[in-house]
Each structure stands twice: as C-alpha cells, then as structure tokens.
Amino acid sequence: MASIESNDADTDRPLVVLSTRHDRIPDSELFFGVAEQAKSFGWDILDLRFTYGVIPAGRKVAGAIVDALPPDGIARELREMGVPAVRIGNRSHPMDDRLPAVLPDLVTGAQMAVDHFLSIGLRNLIYVGREPWANGRAFYEAFRDRCLASGCDCQLARVPSGPESRAGRYRMRVSAMMDWLPSVSKPIGIMTSIDRDAGFICTVCHDLGVKVPGEAAVLGNGNRELDCEMAPVPLSSIDWAKREQGLQAAALLKRLMDGEEQPEGPL
C-alpha cells in the first residue's frame, strides 16, 4: 500500500542551501551523507536545483554546501552575504582558503590503485585520461608518482571528450585506443578516470580480441555500482567513500555555523 510521508520544513530551523553546478543530478551517496547529517543537526535543506539556482527572496540562509569553485557566481554571492559555506569536489583550488573544501584523498587512492596492480603481478601500467583533462589530471599525477616510487612503468594515453554526437565520440575514442592498445606490451594494467571509461575500454578490448583480465586488467574509478556491474567484465574500482565525504562536509559546515574558524586548507 502506498503512503505519504510528511517532510514539512520548520521555519524556526536553520536553512542550509545545497548548490550543484549546471543543475546536474548530484552524486547520490555524497548527498545522502549530507542529508543524513542535516537531519541530525536539525537543518532544513533547500536544494537550489528546485529553484533554478536562485536563492528565494526573504529566505534567511544559515549555511551552504556547494560544488562550485571559489570564483564561481554562487560562491561569490554566499561570501558577499556572509554565509558560512563548504565546497565539495574532486580537486583542490588556489582559493580554498576562502571557501573551505572537503575533498577525496587522491594520493591514497592512487596508492590503492598501484598496489592493486602490483598484488596481481602487474608492473606495466597505463593511465587512460580524458582530453581535455577535466578532473582527472591530479589523480593521474598521484598515480604516476606512486608508479615511479614503486618501480613500475607508467604510460599515459588520452581519449577525447568531444564531439557532442555520441556516435562521433565513440568513433573518436575507438580510434584513440587503436593508437596503442593493439601494440602495447601485455599483460598490462589499465587505470581509468571514471568507471564508464573502464567499461568502454573493456568493450574495445573484447572487439579487438584482447582478453580481460588475462591480457589487460582494467580498474575503474569511482565505484559506481551500476557501471561496474554492467561492464562487459565486472569491474573492480576505486571507492572514494562519497557518503563519508558528505558527512564530513556537513560536519565542517556545522562547526563554521557555530562560529569555529575555517581550516587553512582542504580536509
């Protein structure tokens, strides 16, 4: 039997806005963590996706969690309003001293990835990143440094992000893979920037007769369950503990709302 659950807002409770760039659907695990903390702290949450990025007139904002970079419009607006805010994201920014951030530990993630390949006997590794980089460059650099420290061979390959046509993008990426996959020394460990790219690489390997995992071990990045399970070969993946990131971001915001000084750098 269907039921209706009441989640009426209480105007006496602190209002915390949640802002995501481009009105995109946020990472569910991360924002479940934020929502869990919001309930425990007695906050009302206003998701600005529902107001097209606009803070409604007359609403007194007590705090904010954003995925905007510090120079972006919403971040500037919140600073001008004097509203405590915390940034959630994937990489650091030179202005993180103005907008405190809770970020994944890229160095630890890179160490986990390289150690995974070493544990299955692979020392010939390649990182497949996007062109342009988007969010992947910082992780690649950490991955490369860990490879060098471990005495592994680390190569870099890139796959294009455009054009807008899905069919055109697929053809361009297959062409980019053909530049190195057939001829690269095997067995090889392939590190990817996101799980969907890992699934794509598994598909291309299958079409070229490259055995996964026999000749190529492909490691995902992000541990999105559906992508990992629906890939041609079930994927192992780096789990960035997004729910914990959301919990920590809300906890930091609570401390800032209570008057605590903001940290000097990202957490």
QUISUL-V44296 format. One record per residue. RES is the residue in one small letter. BURIAL is I if it has 9 or more other ideal C-beta (glycine too) atoms within 8 Angstrom, else O. D_LAST is the distance of its C-alpha to the last C-alpha in whole Angstrom. Layout:
BEGIN
RES;BURIAL;D_LAST / RES;BURIAL;D_LAST
END
This chain:
BEGIN
m;O;44 / a;O;42 / s;O;40 / i;O;39 / e;O;35 / s;O;35 / n;O;31 / d;O;33 / a;O;30 / d;O;31 / t;O;31 / d;O;30 / r;I;27 / p;I;24 / l;I;24 / v;I;20 / v;I;21 / l;I;19 / s;I;19 / t;I;19 / r;O;21 / h;O;25 / d;O;25 / r;O;24 / i;O;24 / p;I;20 / d;O;19 / s;O;20 / e;I;18 / l;I;15 / f;I;17 / f;I;19 / g;I;16 / v;I;16 / a;I;19 / e;I;19 / q;I;17 / a;I;19 / k;O;22 / s;O;21 / f;I;20 / g;O;24 / w;I;22 / d;I;24 / i;I;23 / l;I;24 / d;O;23 / l;I;24 / r;O;26 / f;O;29 / t;I;29 / y;O;29 / g;O;26 / v;O;28 / i;I;27 / p;O;30 / a;O;32 / g;O;33 / r;O;29 / k;O;27 / v;I;24 / a;I;21 / g;I;18 / a;I;17 / i;I;14 / v;I;15 / d;I;15 / a;I;16 / l;I;15 / p;I;15 / p;O;19 / d;I;20 / g;O;23 / i;I;21 / a;I;18 / r;I;21 / e;I;23 / l;I;20 / r;I;20 / e;O;23 / m;O;24 / g;O;21 / v;I;19 / p;I;16 / a;I;14 / v;I;10 / r;I;10 / i;I;10 / g;I;11 / n;O;12 / r;O;11 / s;I;10 / h;I;12 / p;O;14 / m;I;14 / d;I;10 / d;O;11 / r;O;14 / l;I;12 / p;I;8 / a;I;6 / v;I;5 / l;I;6 / p;O;8 / d;O;9 / l;I;12 / v;O;13 / t;O;14 / g;I;15 / a;I;17 / q;I;18 / m;I;19 / a;I;21 / v;I;23 / d;I;24 / h;I;25 / f;I;28 / l;I;29 / s;O;29 / i;O;32 / g;O;34 / l;I;32 / r;I;32 / n;I;33 / l;I;30 / i;I;29 / y;I;26 / v;I;27 / g;I;25 / r;I;26 / e;I;28 / p;O;27 / w;I;23 / a;O;21 / n;I;18 / g;I;19 / r;O;19 / a;I;16 / f;I;16 / y;I;20 / e;O;19 / a;I;17 / f;I;20 / r;I;23 / d;I;21 / r;I;21 / c;I;25 / l;I;26 / a;O;25 / s;I;27 / g;O;30 / c;I;30 / d;O;31 / c;I;29 / q;I;30 / l;I;29 / a;I;30 / r;I;30 / v;I;31 / p;I;32 / s;O;30 / g;O;33 / p;O;36 / e;O;35 / s;O;38 / r;O;37 / a;O;40 / g;I;40 / r;I;36 / y;O;37 / r;O;40 / m;I;38 / r;I;35 / v;I;38 / s;O;40 / a;I;36 / m;I;36 / m;O;40 / d;O;39 / w;I;38 / l;I;38 / p;O;42 / s;O;42 / v;I;39 / s;O;39 / k;O;39 / p;I;37 / i;I;34 / g;I;30 / i;I;29 / m;I;25 / t;I;25 / s;I;22 / i;I;22 / d;I;25 / r;O;27 / d;I;28 / a;I;28 / g;I;31 / f;I;33 / i;I;33 / c;I;34 / t;I;37 / v;I;38 / c;I;38 / h;I;41 / d;O;43 / l;O;43 / g;O;44 / v;I;41 / k;O;40 / v;I;37 / p;O;36 / g;O;39 / e;I;38 / a;I;35 / a;I;32 / v;I;30 / l;I;26 / g;I;24 / n;I;21 / g;I;19 / n;I;21 / r;I;23 / e;O;26 / l;O;29 / d;I;28 / c;I;28 / e;O;31 / m;O;33 / a;I;33 / p;O;36 / v;O;35 / p;O;32 / l;I;29 / s;O;26 / s;I;23 / i;I;19 / d;O;18 / w;I;14 / a;O;14 / k;I;14 / r;I;15 / e;O;12 / q;I;9 / g;I;12 / l;I;12 / q;I;9 / a;I;9 / a;I;12 / a;I;11 / l;I;9 / l;I;12 / k;I;15 / r;O;13 / l;I;14 / m;I;17 / d;O;18 / g;O;18 / e;O;15 / e;O;14 / q;O;11 / p;O;8 / e;O;9 / g;O;7 / p;I;4 / l;I;0
END
